[in-house]
Amino acid sequence: MRLSPIIQPAELLNLNQNEYVLIDASAGSKARYDENHLAGALYIDLNTDLADIKDFAIGGRHPLPSFAHFTAVLQQFGIDEDTYVIIYDDKNGGNAAARFWWMLKAIGHTKVQVLNGGFDAAIKAGFDTNATKEIPKSVGQYKINNWTLPLADINEVEIASKTGNQTIVDVRDANRFAGLTEPIDLIAGHIPNAINIPFTNSLDENGFFFNPKVLRKVLETALEDVKSENLIVHCGSGVTACHLLLAMDYAGLEIPKLYVGSWSEWSRNDKDMVLAEK
């Protein structure tokens, strides 16, 4: 039976904590984690554990780490091929959690879920919190051979932008897509011929994913029934894009290509860009 990529807070409460490894993937929230986290959770760092940050023009702000690095990270967190992993974060929608989920799925890991509603929802449901320094269990080395989920690089995206042979999806909010604001990267705008489907479209007013049937209808309408194999999804740095990939998997759709470099790479490489009209 296929394991849903999403777990509800009530379902988490009913699990034996010895059965899974709980990961707090809240980006930029290590101080909060040290003060208060879900009981048993280990903190994973987006910048140092889930990315190999170098020159933003080569791979963007959060390029994927090497397999050697990721293998060491998984072993450090007590995760091997048989580990049941549950991930949460403290942001609306769980973007960083989705990035770690995608990375695990992309190496063939099947027993991994993201907590719907994240940190706040778990607390509201009655899950215990503390400030305990958690000690991961000792495991062997995870054997990683390749990324098994589809990826697109900047050259493939450029071809798609010019020819329309694939649909480019930008999941950033509408104002960033339109070039009206850019809080992180150097230039505001978007890739020519990309369409905008903000990641928040997959969430209800409380920050939870819609149920799979509703979500599938929402996504198929937004994507205009374009098949997953003809989609390239990106965001600012290859993190929030994973939220749409998670949503598509939850809705029972195939996971499309991820452009990890995203706008942070594209906008630093003298590529064509659509900027806001002055």
VOTORKE-347732 format. One record per residue (C-alpha): y, x, z negated; residue in three letters. Coordinates in steps of 0.001 Angstrom, whole numbers, plus 500000, padded with zeros to 6 digits. Each point is the difference from the previous one (the first is absolute). Layout:
<atoms>
+--------+--------+--------+------+
:      v :      u :      w : resn :
+--------+--------+--------+------+
:      Y :      X :      Z :  ALA :
...
+--------+--------+--------+------+
</atoms>
This chain:
<atoms>
+--------+--------+--------+------+
:      v :      u :      w : resn :
+--------+--------+--------+------+
: 500000 : 500000 : 500000 :  MET :
: 503429 : 501329 : 500982 :  ARG :
: 502210 : 500944 : 497059 :  LEU :
: 503447 : 498436 : 500234 :  SER :
: 502771 : 502621 : 500196 :  PRO :
: 501935 : 497956 : 497426 :  ILE :
: 498980 : 499272 : 496407 :  ILE :
: 501724 : 497333 : 497915 :  GLN :
: 501226 : 500765 : 496442 :  PRO :
: 497549 : 497479 : 498508 :  ALA :
: 497128 : 501710 : 501818 :  GLU :
: 501058 : 503377 : 498637 :  LEU :
: 499987 : 498617 : 496466 :  LEU :
: 496379 : 498938 : 500384 :  ASN :
: 498753 : 503438 : 501062 :  LEU :
: 498465 : 502574 : 497680 :  ASN :
: 502384 : 502959 : 499950 :  GLN :
: 497059 : 502392 : 500194 :  ASN :
: 499238 : 498672 : 503471 :  GLU :
: 503125 : 501218 : 501786 :  TYR :
: 502733 : 502618 : 500162 :  VAL :
: 503458 : 498470 : 499603 :  LEU :
: 502855 : 501779 : 501797 :  ILE :
: 503739 : 499554 : 499432 :  ASP :
: 501605 : 500957 : 503324 :  ALA :
: 503546 : 498973 : 499053 :  SER :
: 502294 : 502276 : 502000 :  ALA :
: 502692 : 501697 : 497946 :  GLY :
: 498810 : 498370 : 496778 :  SER :
: 498259 : 502831 : 498148 :  LYS :
: 502431 : 499637 : 497062 :  ALA :
: 499176 : 496305 : 499718 :  ARG :
: 496292 : 500774 : 500252 :  TYR :
: 500263 : 502513 : 497162 :  ASP :
: 501613 : 497323 : 497837 :  GLU :
: 497854 : 497059 : 501034 :  ASN :
: 497197 : 499440 : 502511 :  HIS :
: 497003 : 497737 : 500424 :  LEU :
: 497320 : 501111 : 497569 :  ALA :
: 497727 : 502591 : 501572 :  GLY :
: 502195 : 500639 : 503048 :  ALA :
: 500530 : 503470 : 501469 :  LEU :
: 503311 : 500808 : 501703 :  TYR :
: 499875 : 501240 : 503589 :  ILE :
: 503151 : 501480 : 501560 :  ASP :
: 500992 : 498874 : 503488 :  LEU :
: 501856 : 503218 : 500798 :  ASN :
: 497567 : 502598 : 498682 :  THR :
: 496599 : 498259 : 500085 :  ASP :
: 500202 : 497647 : 502983 :  LEU :
: 502203 : 502031 : 502339 :  ALA :
: 500669 : 503557 : 501151 :  ASP :
: 503790 : 500105 : 500149 :  ILE :
: 501525 : 502778 : 502107 :  LYS :
: 502434 : 499701 : 502905 :  ASP :
: 500899 : 496313 : 500399 :  PHE :
: 500335 : 500541 : 503774 :  ALA :
: 496281 : 500829 : 500151 :  ILE :
: 498037 : 497092 : 498636 :  GLY :
: 502844 : 498223 : 498211 :  GLY :
: 500702 : 499674 : 496291 :  ARG :
: 496410 : 499246 : 498936 :  HIS :
: 497527 : 501631 : 502389 :  PRO :
: 496331 : 499735 : 499138 :  LEU :
: 498570 : 502871 : 497931 :  PRO :
: 497278 : 502292 : 501266 :  SER :
: 496421 : 498954 : 499369 :  PHE :
: 499603 : 502936 : 497612 :  ALA :
: 502989 : 498823 : 497986 :  HIS :
: 498899 : 496366 : 499949 :  PHE :
: 496476 : 501009 : 499004 :  THR :
: 501392 : 501929 : 497033 :  ALA :
: 502200 : 497032 : 499013 :  VAL :
: 497084 : 497573 : 500040 :  LEU :
: 497877 : 502323 : 497902 :  GLN :
: 502897 : 500454 : 497569 :  GLN :
: 500175 : 496219 : 499544 :  PHE :
: 496267 : 499556 : 499525 :  GLY :
: 499421 : 498331 : 503354 :  ILE :
: 496879 : 500632 : 502073 :  ASP :
: 498308 : 498076 : 502807 :  GLU :
: 498543 : 497405 : 497607 :  ASP :
: 503075 : 499376 : 497838 :  THR :
: 501504 : 496528 : 499833 :  TYR :
: 503779 : 500564 : 500200 :  VAL :
: 502683 : 497459 : 499074 :  ILE :
: 503616 : 500890 : 500781 :  ILE :
: 503294 : 498502 : 498887 :  TYR :
: 503660 : 500909 : 499979 :  ASP :
: 503186 : 498566 : 498522 :  ASP :
: 501876 : 499127 : 503186 :  LYS :
: 500182 : 496615 : 501697 :  ASN :
: 497037 : 499834 : 502338 :  GLY :
: 498236 : 503221 : 499026 :  GLY :
: 501086 : 502358 : 502771 :  ASN :
: 498896 : 503291 : 498432 :  ALA :
: 496778 : 498362 : 498855 :  ALA :
: 499408 : 498927 : 503591 :  ALA :
: 500466 : 503594 : 501198 :  ARG :
: 497258 : 501274 : 497674 :  PHE :
: 497819 : 497032 : 500966 :  TRP :
: 500438 : 500888 : 503703 :  TRP :
: 499175 : 503658 : 499363 :  MET :
: 496790 : 499093 : 498197 :  LEU :
: 499022 : 497489 : 502682 :  LYS :
: 500792 : 502612 : 502650 :  ALA :
: 497432 : 502421 : 498573 :  ILE :
: 497374 : 497269 : 499934 :  GLY :
: 500291 : 498935 : 496361 :  HIS :
: 498928 : 496361 : 499647 :  THR :
: 500373 : 499245 : 496290 :  LYS :
: 503789 : 499861 : 499704 :  VAL :
: 502415 : 497162 : 499225 :  GLN :
: 503727 : 499544 : 499381 :  VAL :
: 501127 : 497851 : 497076 :  LEU :
: 501926 : 496952 : 501205 :  ASN :
: 503383 : 499859 : 498271 :  GLY :
: 499584 : 503490 : 498550 :  GLY :
: 501033 : 501216 : 496575 :  PHE :
: 502068 : 496993 : 498920 :  ASP :
: 497378 : 497481 : 501092 :  ALA :
: 497282 : 501791 : 498049 :  ALA :
: 502111 : 499975 : 496850 :  ILE :
: 500825 : 496327 : 500468 :  LYS :
: 496280 : 499277 : 500347 :  ALA :
: 499332 : 501728 : 496676 :  GLY :
: 498770 : 503442 : 501038 :  PHE :
: 500521 : 502574 : 497230 :  ASP :
: 502517 : 502822 : 500366 :  THR :
: 500500 : 503237 : 498108 :  ASN :
: 501412 : 503519 : 500267 :  ALA :
: 496657 : 501761 : 499565 :  THR :
: 499405 : 503215 : 501928 :  LYS :
: 497005 : 499041 : 502088 :  GLU :
: 497233 : 502485 : 500818 :  ILE :
: 498236 : 499522 : 503337 :  PRO :
: 496236 : 500284 : 500126 :  LYS :
: 498367 : 503046 : 501535 :  SER :
: 498619 : 499503 : 503520 :  VAL :
: 498835 : 502103 : 502895 :  GLY :
: 502003 : 500788 : 503100 :  GLN :
: 500725 : 497155 : 502406 :  TYR :
: 498797 : 500903 : 503497 :  LYS :
: 502698 : 499083 : 502536 :  ILE :
: 499470 : 500508 : 503723 :  ASN :
: 502879 : 498202 : 501702 :  ASN :
: 502360 : 497043 : 499936 :  TRP :
: 497888 : 497127 : 501295 :  THR :
: 502845 : 497485 : 500332 :  LEU :
: 502214 : 500252 : 503104 :  PRO :
: 503134 : 502133 : 500020 :  LEU :
: 502815 : 500454 : 502513 :  ALA :
: 502203 : 503088 : 500311 :  ASP :
: 503598 : 500248 : 501186 :  ILE :
: 498979 : 500645 : 503619 :  ASN :
: 497863 : 496858 : 500171 :  GLU :
: 502818 : 497987 : 498431 :  VAL :
: 502469 : 501340 : 502564 :  GLU :
: 497735 : 498934 : 502851 :  ILE :
: 499625 : 496544 : 498456 :  ALA :
: 503755 : 499746 : 499550 :  SER :
: 500633 : 500775 : 503661 :  LYS :
: 497101 : 498206 : 501665 :  THR :
: 499208 : 497117 : 497669 :  GLY :
: 496279 : 500817 : 500247 :  ASN :
: 499797 : 499456 : 496238 :  GLN :
: 502110 : 497908 : 497620 :  THR :
: 501927 : 502009 : 497399 :  ILE :
: 500495 : 498192 : 496692 :  VAL :
: 502662 : 501095 : 497494 :  ASP :
: 499441 : 498540 : 496509 :  VAL :
: 503327 : 501067 : 498464 :  ARG :
: 502437 : 497319 : 498913 :  ASP :
: 502119 : 498338 : 502680 :  ALA :
: 503232 : 501836 : 499132 :  ASN :
: 498367 : 503419 : 500261 :  ARG :
: 498335 : 499032 : 503259 :  PHE :
: 503343 : 498809 : 501387 :  ALA :
: 501671 : 503252 : 498957 :  GLY :
: 502395 : 498228 : 497650 :  LEU :
: 498893 : 502141 : 497067 :  THR :
: 497847 : 503074 : 499437 :  GLU :
: 499561 : 501041 : 496356 :  PRO :
: 497607 : 502910 : 500610 :  ILE :
: 499979 : 501522 : 503482 :  ASP :
: 502850 : 501664 : 501892 :  LEU :
: 500434 : 497460 : 502792 :  ILE :
: 499912 : 496197 : 499857 :  ALA :
: 498215 : 498117 : 502756 :  GLY :
: 496563 : 499469 : 501498 :  HIS :
: 497607 : 501129 : 502712 :  ILE :
: 500775 : 498383 : 503369 :  PRO :
: 497851 : 496955 : 500796 :  ASN :
: 498597 : 499814 : 496461 :  ALA :
: 499759 : 496589 : 498362 :  ILE :
: 500905 : 499350 : 496362 :  ASN :
: 497531 : 498363 : 497621 :  ILE :
: 501282 : 500756 : 496467 :  PRO :
: 497137 : 500662 : 497582 :  PHE :
: 501367 : 497279 : 497725 :  THR :
: 498920 : 497400 : 502578 :  ASN :
: 496491 : 500320 : 498539 :  SER :
: 501131 : 499070 : 496484 :  LEU :
: 500863 : 496795 : 498205 :  ASP :
: 503099 : 499498 : 497847 :  GLU :
: 498250 : 501633 : 497018 :  ASN :
: 499057 : 503180 : 501858 :  GLY :
: 496321 : 499086 : 500463 :  PHE :
: 498162 : 500120 : 503307 :  PHE :
: 499486 : 496601 : 501578 :  PHE :
: 496388 : 498859 : 499944 :  ASN :
: 498024 : 501391 : 502961 :  PRO :
: 500083 : 496827 : 502127 :  LYS :
: 503757 : 499561 : 499651 :  VAL :
: 500561 : 503721 : 500453 :  LEU :
: 497980 : 500091 : 503198 :  ARG :
: 502071 : 497186 : 501483 :  LYS :
: 503251 : 501714 : 498940 :  VAL :
: 498954 : 503321 : 501503 :  LEU :
: 498549 : 498631 : 503228 :  GLU :
: 503220 : 498075 : 500578 :  THR :
: 502170 : 503050 : 499304 :  ALA :
: 497835 : 502255 : 502170 :  LEU :
: 499885 : 497392 : 502778 :  GLU :
: 496205 : 500365 : 500096 :  ASP :
: 500165 : 503625 : 501168 :  VAL :
: 496607 : 501554 : 499234 :  LYS :
: 499829 : 502667 : 497289 :  SER :
: 498868 : 502708 : 502410 :  GLU :
: 503317 : 499581 : 501838 :  ASN :
: 502175 : 500398 : 496898 :  LEU :
: 501700 : 503056 : 498487 :  ILE :
: 501469 : 499370 : 496551 :  VAL :
: 502667 : 502108 : 498335 :  HIS :
: 502764 : 499926 : 497383 :  CYS :
: 502254 : 502709 : 498593 :  GLY :
: 497376 : 502574 : 499040 :  SER :
: 496523 : 498547 : 500458 :  GLY :
: 499742 : 498386 : 496566 :  VAL :
: 501319 : 496446 : 500263 :  THR :
: 498267 : 499651 : 503383 :  ALA :
: 496716 : 500070 : 498101 :  CYS :
: 501050 : 496756 : 498326 :  HIS :
: 499731 : 498174 : 503334 :  LEU :
: 496660 : 501700 : 500702 :  LEU :
: 498766 : 498806 : 496601 :  LEU :
: 501276 : 496498 : 500719 :  ALA :
: 498247 : 499931 : 503359 :  MET :
: 496722 : 501103 : 498446 :  ASP :
: 500368 : 497352 : 497279 :  TYR :
: 500596 : 497392 : 502702 :  ALA :
: 496807 : 501026 : 501770 :  GLY :
: 501725 : 501780 : 502883 :  LEU :
: 499150 : 503450 : 501303 :  GLU :
: 502057 : 502891 : 498598 :  ILE :
: 502322 : 501346 : 502743 :  PRO :
: 501348 : 503499 : 500580 :  LYS :
: 502262 : 501569 : 497388 :  LEU :
: 502879 : 502230 : 501113 :  TYR :
: 500348 : 502112 : 496865 :  VAL :
: 503101 : 501922 : 501086 :  GLY :
: 501855 : 496730 : 500499 :  SER :
: 503811 : 499768 : 500212 :  TRP :
: 500470 : 503095 : 497825 :  SER :
: 498311 : 502137 : 502662 :  GLU :
: 501181 : 498111 : 503083 :  TRP :
: 503676 : 500102 : 498999 :  SER :
: 499905 : 503775 : 499519 :  ARG :
: 498572 : 500875 : 503417 :  ASN :
: 502720 : 499090 : 502493 :  ASP :
: 498086 : 496920 : 501168 :  LYS :
: 501543 : 496864 : 501470 :  ASP :
: 501243 : 497692 : 497279 :  MET :
: 501503 : 496537 : 499722 :  VAL :
: 503055 : 500230 : 497742 :  LEU :
: 502200 : 497258 : 498582 :  ALA :
: 502917 : 499009 : 502175 :  GLU :
: 503347 : 501071 : 498532 :  LYS :
+--------+--------+--------+------+
</atoms>
